[in-house]
Amino acid sequence: MGIENLETTAAFIREHRGNEGNFEKLYNKLETEIQERRGAEKYVTLLQEIKEKTVPEYKKATETGGTAWPEFEKFVTEFERAVVNAK
């Protein structure tokens, strides 16, 4: 797993984390990371856990019509933490 590529992913997350409207972009990046990192089992497992837990929490919160910012922030923080710790 190339550290340069992980730094690019971390920069992408930082660039898009401040706006909940970027959820789909970040989600798509998460999906890409899962697909492209098949050889990095621990990292991919962690990304899968984020996808299975925080993504549904965010989507459920958006359906209730209230603010989903806390769930969005949790998703982004966990995604960013996984990327940074994988370096």
N, C-alpha and C positions, 0 to 999 in steps of 0.2 A: 504494500500500500504506500504510494508515494506521498511523502510529507508535503511536497509542493502542492499537490492536488488537494490535500486536506486543508491547507492554508487558504486555498482558493474557495473551498466550500465554507470555511469559517468566515471569510470575508463576505461571501454572499449572504450568509445568515445575518451578520451584523448590519449589512446594508439594508436588509428588508425587514428587520425585526421591529422597527418602530411604527409599523402601520398594519393593523389587522387586515386591511384589504390585500395584503401580500400573502395571506394564508395559502392560497392555491399555488403560488410560486414556490413557497417554502415546502409545501407538501410534495410538489412535483420533484423538488431537489432531494427530499427524503427518499422518494421512490427511486430516483436515479442512483443515489448512493447505495441503496439496498441492492439494486441490480448490478451495479458496476463493481461492488466489493465482495463478491461471492467467496473469495479466498480468505477473507478476514472474518473468520467465524464469530469471534467475540463482539466485534464491532457491528456486524450485520445483525446478530442476535439482539443487541441493544437497540439498534434502529427499528427492528421489527417490534420490540416491546413498546417503543415510543409510538409507533404507528397503531398498534393494537389498543393502547390505553389512552394516550392524550388526544389523538385525533378524534375518536368518537366522543370524548368529553367536550371537545371544542365544538364539534358539529351539533351535539345535543344542546349546548348552551346557546348557539346561534338560532336554533329552532324555537326557543322559548321567547324570543323577541327582546330579551334584555341584553345587557352588555356581556360579551364573551371575552373581554380583554384578559381577565385572569387566566382563563383556559388557554387563550392564545399565547400569553406570556409563558405559561408552564410548558406548552409544546415547544416554543422557540428555545427556551432555556435548556430543556432536556436535550434537544437536537444539537444545540451549540456545544453543550457540555460533552456529549458523546463524540463529536468531531474533534474538539480540542484535546480530549483525553486519549484519543486514538493516535495522535501525532507521536 
